């Protein structure tokens, strides 16, 4: 007989008068694919539907704006005062609800951060007159919101809530955290008005409560109303949990669910707290919700942030720290996390590494991708994928990130797969990071992929390098080269000295390092290695020829790294070139001349060189040939995963 491993997590819950099938919700994430009028298209709808298919009890569409003139803060916001969006929204809500999930709409207003509205020539408003910086550093001026604009905004919130309900959404979520308008009014650091809407706690809460009252009248009794708040602003001078508790007490009973997050976008350094980085512990913000729950008598309480382990989710619900757990990146990385946990298939869950590939790609390219899940942003294509007309024998050379994904995808498509790896383990170069605490989910992912390969109908040959002679023996129909890369070597005197190590070697054997380290190369590899070694008690400095560290295009991971480097006291020698390595350290030069940087150990982390020649030797060994991952150009996990997935997906068309 079936026995649920996580009975508390998968127990049902009433919020308002609506039944939710479990306590695991998909927290708000913004829309990416729209028409020129910001109306969702098929690709945007499929992104949210995928979470519902995977078993989330509720799926929330984030950052929908209530006022298309005054509220716009970022990019492709849904506009809830646009009557023409209704057929798109009914299609979206149906895509979610037909899988048994409750569709929720987040109602947002940028307030003094309504940068898009400002750039469109509109006056924007916050609780007080203020200046903030735009995305390009430009000055954004906001006026103090007068009473007539407050009345307009209240009407807009109420109208948006009623509209969402008419479009088939079963819950609305008011964004009252992270520095958005309602938060601005509640915050003593941002609201310094001296009228009836500022000056004391009761006055600061007046406008948000008027919004809530209007929303409640618009949607009617029993209809679920959620509000997201920041339990703490988590910044110097910002309010702490005690004030967050007072906010929650004022909201208690007036909303059905208090969703406790943290932070404010007023301080960009807090982004990696609101959206916890890999350097923070799992569930780092749960404590805020747990404290608030002690003081809330009527409303339910939700928690969010750095959550992807079902055992932790179960403990949060079972211990009463929260009534609901909300996941954003956890369900981007693995939308099937709920159903896998429900079925007891924990070993198949791919847990989010919190690497910020998703957010950073959104900022730079306008849409979300995931380092570990190639399906994200390709949901529609994959949903309607055709079966393979011809099953082939596929040989994959290399058992790293790309090779393992290619093997799994090809096998899933019905091909006969042979996977060869020249070492004695699957996992590739990233196995070197298995001792790094903040990379634990990367290591779990490598183990997961190896485990899924073992379960599948895939022939694996370890300690087997693929050569033309070997290919000739097997005569595959297709060959995928996923051979990887080797470390680049600096051509400077002393590079061969015994106290010079390469990053991979030091990751594997950190005990080989002396007390004082100089790391040559300020890319992600060198920077993360510096954090790892500094946490082990070493005195670390990074030497980089550029004027800043290289985040490899992952802007937010770079931001998280900067925070950790400062916290750990890691030295930076930027715009500095290593000239020579000697027994005392590294002789380097910059604009000020030459200087010796003392070091017991020098670490080379200046990049990787693709194994192009090795791949070329295999190019004409099989009718179909594909080169993927680092053996083309060393990039990152996301590129390796995606290139492997799509290379294997489209095999067998001819």
C-alpha positions in Angstrom: 0.0 0.0 0.0 1.2 3.5 -0.8 2.7 5.5 2.0 3.4 9.2 1.4 6.9 10.1 2.5 5.9 13.8 3.0 2.4 13.8 4.4 2.5 17.3 5.8 3.8 18.8 2.6 1.1 17.1 0.6 -1.8 17.7 2.9 -4.5 20.0 1.5 -5.2 23.4 2.9 -8.0 25.9 2.6 -7.0 29.5 1.9 -10.1 31.6 2.0 -12.8 29.3 0.8 -10.7 27.6 -1.8 -9.0 24.2 -1.4 -5.4 23.8 -2.5 -4.2 20.2 -3.0 -0.9 20.6 -1.2 1.3 23.2 0.6 3.8 23.6 -2.2 3.2 26.7 -4.4 5.0 28.1 -7.4 5.9 31.6 -6.2 5.5 34.6 -8.5 7.8 34.9 -11.5 7.4 37.4 -14.3 6.1 36.9 -17.8 8.7 36.6 -20.6 7.0 36.1 -23.9 4.4 38.6 -25.0 2.9 40.5 -27.9 4.0 44.1 -28.5 1.1 45.0 -26.2 2.4 42.8 -23.4 -0.2 40.1 -23.8 1.0 36.6 -23.2 1.6 34.3 -26.2 1.8 30.5 -26.3 5.4 30.3 -25.2 4.7 32.5 -22.1 1.6 30.4 -21.2 3.5 27.1 -21.5 6.1 28.3 -19.0 3.5 28.6 -16.3 1.5 25.5 -17.4 4.6 23.4 -17.0 4.7 24.1 -13.3 1.1 23.0 -13.0 1.8 19.8 -14.9 4.6 19.1 -12.4 2.2 19.2 -9.5 2.4 22.7 -7.9 -0.7 23.4 -5.9 -0.8 27.1 -7.1 1.1 28.9 -9.9 1.5 32.6 -9.6 2.1 35.0 -12.5 4.4 37.7 -11.2 4.8 41.4 -11.7 1.4 42.1 -13.3 0.9 45.8 -13.3 -2.3 47.5 -12.2 -1.6 50.8 -13.9 -0.2 50.9 -17.4 0.7 54.6 -17.1 2.2 54.9 -13.6 3.3 51.5 -12.4 5.7 50.0 -14.9 9.1 49.1 -13.4 10.8 46.6 -15.7 10.1 44.8 -18.9 7.2 42.6 -20.2 4.7 43.3 -17.5 1.1 42.1 -17.9 -1.2 45.1 -17.9 -4.3 44.4 -15.9 -6.0 47.6 -17.0 -5.9 46.5 -20.6 -9.3 45.0 -21.5 -7.8 43.4 -24.7 -5.6 41.1 -22.6 -8.7 39.1 -21.3 -8.7 36.2 -23.9 -5.0 35.8 -23.3 -5.4 35.7 -19.5 -8.3 33.3 -19.7 -6.2 31.0 -21.8 -3.4 31.3 -19.3 -5.6 30.6 -16.3 -7.1 27.6 -18.0 -3.7 26.2 -18.8 -2.9 26.2 -15.1 -6.2 25.1 -13.6 -6.9 22.2 -15.9 -4.0 20.4 -14.2 -5.5 20.9 -10.7 -3.5 23.9 -9.7 -5.0 27.3 -8.6 -3.9 30.1 -10.9 -2.9 33.2 -9.0 -2.1 36.7 -10.3 0.4 39.1 -8.5 -0.8 42.7 -8.5 2.1 45.1 -8.5 3.0 48.8 -8.7 6.5 50.1 -9.0 5.9 53.3 -7.1 9.1 55.4 -7.1 10.8 52.6 -9.0 8.4 52.7 -12.0 11.3 53.3 -14.4 9.6 52.3 -17.5 6.7 54.6 -16.8 9.1 57.4 -16.1 11.1 56.8 -19.3 7.7 56.9 -21.2 7.3 60.5 -20.1 4.9 59.9 -17.2 5.1 61.4 -13.7 5.8 58.6 -11.2 5.0 58.7 -7.5 6.1 57.2 -4.2 5.2 57.9 -0.6 7.6 60.9 -0.7 9.5 62.8 -3.3 12.7 61.0 -4.1 15.4 60.3 -6.7 16.6 56.8 -7.6 18.9 55.4 -10.2 17.7 53.8 -13.4 19.1 50.7 -15.0 21.7 52.7 -16.8 22.5 54.9 -13.7 20.2 57.7 -14.9 18.3 59.9 -12.4 14.7 58.8 -11.9 12.6 61.4 -10.1 9.4 60.5 -8.2 6.9 62.9 -6.7 5.1 62.5 -3.4 1.9 60.7 -4.2 -1.0 63.1 -3.7 -4.4 62.0 -2.4 -6.1 61.9 -5.8 -3.3 59.6 -7.2 -3.7 57.4 -4.1 -7.4 57.1 -4.7 -6.7 56.3 -8.4 -4.2 53.6 -7.3 -6.7 52.0 -4.9 -9.3 51.8 -7.7 -6.7 50.3 -10.0 -5.8 47.6 -7.5 -9.4 46.7 -6.9 -10.1 46.7 -10.7 -7.1 44.5 -11.4 -8.2 42.0 -8.7 -11.7 41.8 -10.1 -10.4 41.5 -13.6 -8.1 38.7 -12.6 -11.0 36.9 -11.0 -13.1 37.3 -14.2 -10.3 35.9 -16.2 -10.4 32.6 -14.2 -7.7 33.3 -11.6 -8.5 31.7 -8.3 -6.3 33.9 -6.1 -4.7 37.3 -6.2 -1.4 38.2 -4.6 -0.6 41.8 -3.6 3.1 42.6 -3.9 3.9 44.4 -0.7 7.6 43.6 -0.4 10.9 44.1 -2.1 10.6 47.8 -2.4 7.5 48.0 -4.5 4.8 50.7 -3.8 3.0 49.0 -0.9 6.3 48.2 0.8 7.4 51.8 0.2 4.4 53.1 2.2 4.9 50.5 5.0 8.6 51.1 5.4 9.8 53.7 7.9 13.0 54.2 5.9 11.1 55.1 2.7 7.9 56.7 4.0 8.7 59.9 5.9 5.4 61.7 5.2 4.0 63.8 7.9 0.3 63.5 7.0 -2.3 60.8 7.7 -0.3 58.4 5.6 3.0 58.7 7.4 4.7 59.6 10.6 3.7 56.6 12.7 3.2 52.9 12.2 -0.6 53.2 12.0 -0.4 55.9 9.4 2.2 54.1 7.3 -0.1 51.1 7.2 -3.2 53.2 6.2 -2.7 53.1 2.4 -1.8 49.4 2.1 -4.8 48.5 4.3 -7.1 50.8 2.2 -5.9 48.9 -0.9 -6.6 45.5 0.8 -10.1 46.6 1.8 -10.8 47.7 -1.8 -9.5 44.5 -3.2 -11.6 42.4 -0.8 -14.7 44.3 -1.8 -13.8 43.7 -5.4 -13.3 40.0 -5.2 -15.9 39.2 -2.5 -15.7 37.3 0.7 -13.9 34.0 0.7 -11.9 34.6 -2.4 -8.2 34.0 -1.5 -6.1 37.2 -1.1 -2.4 36.8 -0.5 0.1 39.5 0.2 3.9 39.3 -0.2 5.9 41.2 2.4 9.5 41.6 3.4 9.9 40.2 6.9 13.1 42.3 7.2 14.7 44.8 4.8 18.0 43.1 5.5 20.0 46.2 5.0 21.8 48.8 7.1 19.3 51.3 8.3 16.4 49.2 7.1 13.7 47.6 9.3 14.2 44.2 11.0 12.0 41.3 11.9 10.4 43.1 14.9 8.9 45.7 12.5 8.1 42.9 10.0 6.1 41.2 12.8 4.1 44.4 13.4 3.3 44.6 9.7 2.1 41.0 9.7 -0.1 41.7 12.8 -1.7 44.6 11.1 -2.5 42.4 8.1 -3.7 39.5 10.1 -7.2 38.5 9.2 -7.4 41.1 6.4 -5.7 38.8 4.0 -5.8 35.0 3.8 -2.1 34.3 3.2 0.9 36.4 4.3 3.8 35.4 2.1 7.0 36.3 4.0 10.0 37.2 1.9 12.9 39.5 2.7 14.9 42.5 1.4 14.3 45.6 -0.7 15.6 46.6 -4.1 16.6 49.9 -2.7 19.9 48.2 -1.8 21.1 46.1 -4.7 23.4 44.1 -2.4 20.3 42.6 -0.9 19.2 40.9 -4.1 21.2 37.9 -3.1 19.3 37.7 0.2 15.9 38.1 -1.4 17.0 35.5 -3.9 19.5 33.6 -1.8 22.9 32.8 -3.4 24.6 29.5 -3.3 26.8 30.9 -0.5 23.8 31.0 1.9 22.3 28.1 3.6 19.1 26.3 2.5 16.0 28.0 3.7 17.9 31.0 4.9 14.8 33.2 5.1 12.5 30.7 6.7 13.2 32.2 10.1 11.4 35.4 9.2 8.2 33.5 8.4 8.6 31.3 11.5 8.8 34.4 13.8 5.9 36.0 12.1 3.8 32.9 12.4 4.1 33.0 16.2 2.2 36.3 16.2 -0.4 35.8 13.4 -3.7 34.4 14.6 -6.0 34.2 11.6 -4.1 34.4 8.3 -2.0 31.6 7.0 1.8 32.2 6.5 4.0 31.2 3.6 7.8 31.1 3.3 10.1 31.4 0.3 13.8 31.4 -0.7 16.5 28.7 -1.2 14.0 25.8 -1.0 14.3 22.7 -3.1 14.8 19.8 -0.7 11.5 18.1 0.0 12.7 16.9 3.4 13.3 20.5 4.4 9.9 21.5 3.0 8.2 18.7 5.0 10.0 19.8 8.2 8.9 23.5 7.7 5.3 22.5 7.5 5.4 19.7 10.1 7.1 22.0 12.7 4.7 24.8 12.1 7.2 27.3 10.8 4.9 28.0 7.9 1.6 26.8 6.4 2.8 27.0 2.8 6.2 26.8 1.1 6.7 28.7 -2.1 9.3 27.9 -4.7 10.5 29.9 -7.7 14.0 28.8 -8.9 13.3 25.3 -7.4 10.5 24.8 -9.9 12.4 26.4 -12.8 15.2 23.8 -12.2 12.8 20.9 -11.8 9.1 21.7 -12.5 8.3 18.0 -11.6 9.7 18.4 -8.1 6.2 18.2 -6.5 5.1 15.0 -8.3 8.5 13.4 -7.8 8.4 14.1 -4.1 4.8 12.9 -3.8 5.8 9.6 -5.5 8.8 9.2 -3.3 11.2 9.6 -6.2 13.5 12.0 -4.3 16.6 10.7 -6.1 15.2 12.0 -9.4 14.7 15.6 -8.2 17.2 18.0 -9.7 17.8 20.7 -7.0 18.5 24.3 -7.9 22.2 25.2 -7.5 21.2 28.9 -7.0 23.8 29.8 -9.7 21.7 32.8 -11.0 21.9 31.6 -14.6 18.1 32.1 -14.8 18.0 35.7 -13.5 21.2 36.8 -15.3 19.9 35.5 -18.6 16.6 37.3 -18.0 18.5 40.6 -17.4 20.8 40.2 -20.4 18.7 38.4 -23.0 15.1 38.9 -21.9 14.2 35.4 -20.9 14.9 32.7 -18.3 17.0 29.7 -18.9 18.3 27.2 -16.4 21.8 25.7 -16.2 20.4 22.3 -15.4 17.1 22.2 -17.1 17.2 22.7 -20.9 13.4 22.5 -21.1 12.9 26.0 -19.6 12.0 28.6 -22.3 11.5 25.7 -24.7 8.4 24.3 -23.1 6.2 24.6 -26.2 8.8 23.0 -28.6 9.2 20.1 -26.2 5.5 19.7 -25.5 4.9 19.1 -29.2 8.0 17.2 -30.0 7.6 14.6 -32.7 8.7 11.0 -32.2 12.0 10.0 -33.9 11.4 8.4 -37.3 14.6 6.4 -37.2 16.2 4.8 -34.2 20.0 5.0 -34.4 23.1 3.7 -32.6 24.7 6.8 -31.0 28.2 6.9 -29.6 29.0 9.7 -27.2 32.6 10.5 -26.5 32.9 12.1 -23.0 31.0 11.6 -19.8 31.0 15.1 -18.4 28.0 17.5 -18.1 27.3 17.6 -21.9 28.0 13.9 -22.6 25.7 12.7 -19.8 22.9 14.9 -20.9 23.3 13.9 -24.5 23.2 10.2 -23.5 20.1 10.6 -21.4 18.2 12.6 -24.1 19.2 10.3 -26.9 18.1 7.2 -24.9 14.9 8.9 -24.0 14.2 9.5 -27.7 14.6 5.7 -28.3 18.1 5.6 -29.7 20.7 2.9 -28.8 23.3 4.7 -26.8 27.0 4.0 -26.0 28.7 6.4 -23.6 32.5 6.4 -23.2 34.5 8.2 -20.6 38.2 8.2 -20.5 38.4 8.4 -16.6 37.0 6.0 -14.1 33.9 8.1 -13.2 31.2 9.9 -15.0 31.0 13.7 -14.2 33.9 15.3 -16.0 36.0 18.1 -14.8 33.3 19.4 -12.4 33.9 16.4 -10.2 36.8 18.4 -8.8 34.3 20.6 -6.9 32.7 17.8 -5.0 34.3 19.0 -1.7 33.0 22.6 -2.1 30.2 23.1 0.4 28.4 25.8 -1.7 28.5 23.5 -4.7 26.7 20.6 -3.0 23.8 20.7 -5.4 26.1 20.6 -8.4 27.6 17.5 -7.0 24.2 16.0 -6.3 23.3 16.8 -9.9 26.3 15.0 -11.3 25.4 12.0 -9.1 21.8 12.3 -10.3 22.8 12.2 -13.9 25.1 9.2 -13.4 22.4 7.4 -11.5 19.8 8.0 -14.3 22.3 6.7 -16.9 22.8 3.6 -14.8 19.0 3.0 -14.7 18.6 3.6 -18.4 19.3 1.4 -21.4 22.7 3.0 -21.9 25.9 1.1 -22.4 28.7 2.8 -20.4 32.4 2.2 -20.9 34.7 3.9 -18.3 38.4 4.3 -18.8 37.8 4.2 -22.5 39.0 7.0 -24.8 37.2 7.2 -28.1 39.6 6.8 -31.0 38.9 6.4 -34.7 39.9 2.7 -34.3 37.3 2.3 -31.6 34.6 4.0 -33.6 35.4 1.7 -36.6 34.8 -1.3 -34.4 31.3 -0.2 -33.3 30.2 1.5 -36.5 27.7 3.9 -34.9 25.2 5.9 -37.0 25.9 9.1 -35.1 28.8 10.3 -33.0 28.6 13.1 -30.4 31.9 14.6 -29.3 31.7 15.9 -25.8 35.4 15.8 -25.0 35.7 18.9 -22.9 38.8 21.1 -22.5 42.1 21.3 -20.8 43.5 24.2 -18.6 45.3 27.0 -20.3 48.9 27.5 -19.3 50.5 30.9 -18.7 53.8 31.3 -20.5 55.7 33.1 -17.8 58.9 32.1 -15.9 58.3 29.9 -12.9 55.0 28.4 -14.1 56.5 24.9 -13.7 57.6 25.4 -10.1 56.3 22.8 -7.6 54.2 25.4 -5.6 52.2 26.3 -8.7 48.9 24.4 -9.0 46.0 24.5 -11.4 42.5 25.2 -10.1 41.2 21.7 -10.8 44.1 20.2 -8.8 43.5 22.5 -5.8 39.8 21.9 -5.8 40.5 18.1 -5.6 43.3 18.4 -3.0 42.9 21.7 -1.1 45.3 20.4 1.6 48.2 20.9 -0.8 47.9 24.7 -0.5 50.1 26.8 1.8 48.7 29.5 4.1 49.0 32.4 1.6 47.6 32.0 -2.0 47.7 34.1 -5.1 45.1 33.0 -7.7 45.9 34.0 -11.3 42.6 34.7 -13.0 39.5 36.5 -11.8 36.9 34.6 -13.7 34.2 32.5 -12.0 36.5 29.6 -11.5 39.2 31.7 -9.8 36.8 33.8 -7.8 34.8 30.8 -6.5 38.0 29.0 -5.7 39.1 32.0 -3.7 35.9 31.8 -1.6 36.4 28.1 -1.1 40.0 28.5 0.1 39.3 31.6 2.2 36.5 29.8 4.0 39.1 27.1 4.8 41.2 29.7 6.6 43.7 30.7 3.8 44.9 34.2 3.1 43.9 34.6 -0.5 44.4 37.2 -3.2 43.1 37.2 -6.8 45.3 38.7 -9.6 43.4 39.7 -12.8 44.6 41.6 -15.9 41.2 43.3 -16.5 39.9 46.2 -14.5 37.2 44.0 -12.9 36.5 40.4 -12.2 34.9 38.5 -15.0 31.5 37.1 -14.2 31.2 35.3 -17.5 27.9 37.0 -18.3 26.3 35.8 -15.0 25.8 39.3 -13.6 24.1 38.2 -10.4 26.5 35.4 -9.5 29.2 38.0 -10.0 27.4 40.2 -7.5 27.1 37.4 -5.0 30.8 36.6 -5.4 31.7 40.2 -4.8 29.8 40.2 -1.5 31.5 37.0 -0.4 35.0 38.2 -1.3 34.5 41.4 0.7 33.1 39.4 3.6 36.1 37.0 3.6 38.7 39.7 3.1 40.0 38.3 -0.2 42.5 40.7 -1.8 42.1 41.9 -5.4 44.9 42.9 -7.7 43.0 44.2 -10.7 44.6 45.6 -13.9 47.6 43.6 -12.9 49.7 41.2 -15.0 51.8 38.4 -13.6 55.4 38.6 -15.0 57.2 35.9 -13.1 56.6 33.3 -10.4 59.4 32.7 -7.9 59.9 31.1 -4.5 58.5 34.2 -2.8 55.3 34.5 -4.8 54.3 36.4 -8.0 56.1 39.3 -9.5 53.5 41.4 -11.3 53.1 44.8 -12.9 50.4 47.4 -13.3 50.2 51.1 -13.9 52.2 51.8 -10.8 55.1 49.5 -11.7 56.2 46.2 -10.5 55.4 44.6 -7.2 56.0 41.2 -5.5 52.8 39.5 -4.2 53.9 37.0 -1.6 52.5 33.5 -1.8 53.2 30.0 -0.5 51.0 28.7 -3.4 50.2 30.1 -6.8 47.1 28.9 -8.5 46.5 29.1 -12.3 42.9 29.7 -13.2 43.2 31.6 -16.5 40.7 29.6 -18.5 40.4 26.4 -20.6 41.4 25.4 -24.1 39.0 23.2 -26.1 40.1 19.8 -27.2 39.6 20.7 -30.9 42.2 18.5 -32.4 40.9 15.4 -30.6 37.4 16.2 -31.8 38.5 16.8 -35.4 40.0 13.3 -35.4 36.5 11.9 -35.0 34.7 14.2 -37.4 34.4 11.7 -40.3 34.1 8.5 -38.3 30.3 8.3 -38.4 27.6 9.5 -40.9 26.3 12.0 -38.3 28.7 14.0 -36.2 28.1 16.6 -33.6 30.5 18.6 -31.4 29.1 20.0 -28.2 30.1 21.6 -24.9 33.5 22.8 -23.9 35.3 21.0 -26.9 33.9 23.8 -29.1 34.3 26.8 -26.8 34.5 26.5 -23.0 31.5 28.4 -21.6 29.3 27.2 -18.7 27.1 24.5 -17.5 24.0 26.0 -19.1 25.5 26.0 -22.5 26.8 22.5 -22.1 23.5 21.2 -21.0 21.4 22.9 -23.7 23.8 22.1 -26.6 23.7 18.4 -25.5 20.0 18.3 -25.1 19.2 19.7 -28.5 21.9 17.9 -30.4 20.5 14.6 -29.1 16.9 15.6 -29.5 17.1 16.1 -33.3 19.1 12.9 -34.1 17.3 10.4 -36.3 15.3 12.8 -38.5 16.9 11.3 -41.6 
